[in-house]
Structures are given as structure tokens and as C-alpha cells.
Amino acid sequence: MINPLIGLHAALGEFAVFAFLWVFVEMFNPNEKSIERAKTAATLGVLLLIGTWFIGGISYIFFYTPDVKPVILAGPDSWAHEIFTETKEHIFLFMPIIAVLALATLNTFGDDIIRNERARIGLMILAGLVVLFGLSMAGMGYLISSGARDALEAGVGLVA
């Protein structure tokens, strides 16, 4: 049975990506209203990433590590864990930090972002990194799940 925490983890992560995409788009032509919308989106995005962080951690510790990881490693696509899970773990640790930096940039510069092109571009880079990392993590999650499905189809992890 699929653990519902995985779906919640993925959904929160994708909504966080959309929130930071919103921040990125608001910075193309910033004004006072777009700065306020970006602050709202960044705050929401940070909260969603923190939720994703905790739910993903719980899922990883209590379900993935004891149940899924050994199946993938014993299956024909063990690289799914060896490459993509390891990569996701490292991105997973610092992605909320990048998001908090984006929010801090918005809160520090506020309406000055309208005139400060360097701050605006820096904010767009941070928000863009969250979006790119988030989308890549979704793709890696798909490959990891495929590794588990391939292992089960090969008969690995089935109890007789």
C-alpha cells in the first residue's frame, strides 16, 4: 500500500514550487503591490517547504528506509536510490534555507527592490533555484518510485 505521507509530501512541495514561481514572476516588473504579493507567496512557500521537510523526513525515516530502500537496492534499478535518493537528500537539506533567504531578501529590501536591481535579480535567482530544485526533486521522486515498482515487478521484496 502506498503511504499517504508521500502524496502529502509531494503536494506540499509542488505548491511551494508554485509559490516561488509566483515570487519570481512578481519581480519582472515590481511595484508596491507586487512586492506585497511576493512577500505573501514567499511566506506561504517557506511554510509549505517546512511542512514538506518534516513530512518527508518522517516518511523517509519510518517508511522509506526500512521498507522501500532495501527493495530498490535489491532490484534491477538500484541506481534509483544510489543516485537520485542521495541527491534528493542533499537538496532537501538546504532548499528551505534558500527559500528563507528569498523571504529575508524581500523583508530586508521591501519596496527598495523596485529601485535596487541587484537585490531584485538576487531575489529572482533564489526564487528560481527553489523552482528548479523543486521540479527536479519531483522528477527524481518519480525515478525512485519507478525503481521500487521495477523491483516489485522483478519479484524483489515479495513475501512468499
C-alpha positions in Angstrom: 0.0 0.0 0.0 1.2 3.5 -0.8 1.8 5.6 2.2 -0.4 8.8 2.2 2.5 10.8 3.6 4.3 10.5 0.3 1.4 12.1 -1.6 1.1 14.9 1.0 4.9 15.4 0.9 4.8 15.8 -2.9 1.7 18.0 -2.9 3.2 20.4 -0.4 6.4 20.5 -2.3 4.7 21.3 -5.6 2.6 24.1 -4.0 5.8 25.5 -2.6 7.3 25.5 -6.1 4.3 27.4 -7.4 4.6 29.9 -4.6 8.2 30.7 -5.5 7.4 30.7 -9.2 4.8 33.4 -8.2 7.6 35.3 -6.4 9.8 35.0 -9.5 7.1 36.4 -11.8 6.2 39.3 -9.5 9.8 40.5 -9.8 9.8 41.1 -13.5 8.1 44.4 -13.1 8.0 45.2 -9.4 5.8 47.8 -7.7 4.5 48.2 -4.2 1.6 45.8 -4.7 3.7 43.1 -6.4 6.2 43.3 -3.5 3.4 42.6 -1.0 2.1 39.7 -3.2 5.7 38.3 -3.4 6.0 38.5 0.4 2.8 36.6 0.8 3.9 34.0 -1.7 7.3 33.6 -0.2 5.9 33.3 3.3 3.5 30.6 2.1 6.3 28.9 0.1 8.6 28.8 3.2 5.8 27.3 5.3 5.0 24.7 2.7 8.7 23.8 2.4 9.0 23.4 6.1 5.9 21.1 6.1 7.4 19.2 3.2 10.7 18.9 5.1 9.1 17.4 8.2 6.6 15.1 6.4 9.4 13.9 4.0 11.7 13.3 7.0 9.1 11.3 8.8 8.3 9.3 5.7 12.0 8.7 5.0 12.8 7.5 8.5 9.8 5.4 9.3 8.7 4.1 5.8 11.3 4.5 3.1 14.4 3.4 4.9 13.1 0.2 6.4 10.6 -0.8 3.7 11.4 0.7 0.3 15.1 1.3 0.3 16.1 -2.4 0.6 13.6 -3.3 -2.2 15.1 -0.8 -4.6 18.7 -1.7 -3.7 17.9 -5.4 -4.3 16.1 -4.7 -7.6 17.3 -4.1 -11.2 17.3 -0.3 -10.8 19.4 0.1 -7.6 20.8 3.3 -9.2 17.4 4.9 -8.5 18.4 5.0 -4.8 22.1 5.3 -5.2 22.0 8.4 -7.4 18.6 10.1 -7.0 17.7 9.4 -3.4 21.2 10.6 -2.3 20.8 13.7 -4.5 17.4 14.5 -3.1 18.6 14.1 0.5 21.2 16.8 -0.1 19.0 19.2 -1.9 16.3 18.5 0.6 18.5 19.8 3.4 19.3 23.2 2.0 16.3 24.0 -0.1 14.3 25.6 2.8 17.3 27.6 3.6 17.3 29.1 0.1 13.6 29.8 0.5 14.2 31.6 3.8 16.9 33.7 2.2 14.5 34.7 -0.5 11.9 35.7 2.1 14.6 37.5 4.1 15.7 39.4 1.0 12.1 40.5 0.4 11.6 41.6 4.0 15.0 43.3 4.2 14.7 45.3 1.0 10.9 45.7 0.8 9.9 48.4 -1.6 13.6 49.2 -2.3 13.6 46.2 -4.6 11.7 48.3 -7.1 14.8 50.5 -7.5 17.6 48.1 -6.5 18.1 45.9 -9.5 20.9 43.9 -7.8 18.6 42.9 -4.9 15.8 42.1 -7.3 18.0 39.9 -9.5 19.4 38.2 -6.4 15.8 37.5 -5.2 14.9 36.2 -8.7 17.9 33.8 -8.6 16.9 32.5 -5.2 13.3 32.0 -6.1 14.4 30.4 -9.4 16.6 28.0 -7.6 13.7 26.9 -5.4 11.6 26.3 -8.5 14.3 24.5 -10.4 15.3 22.3 -7.4 11.7 21.6 -6.6 10.8 20.5 -10.1 14.0 18.4 -10.3 13.1 16.7 -7.0 9.7 15.8 -8.3 11.3 14.1 -11.3 13.8 12.3 -9.1 10.9 11.2 -6.9 9.3 9.7 -10.0 12.5 7.8 -10.8 12.8 6.5 -7.3 9.2 5.3 -7.3 9.9 3.6 -10.7 12.9 1.8 -9.2 10.6 0.5 -6.4 8.0 -0.6 -9.0 10.6 -2.3 -11.2 12.0 -4.2 -8.1 8.5 -5.4 -7.2 7.8 -6.5 -10.8 11.0 -8.4 -10.7 9.8 -10.2 -7.6 12.1 -8.5 -5.1 10.6 -7.8 -1.8 7.6 -10.1 -2.2 6.8 -12.3 0.8 6.1 -15.9 -0.1 
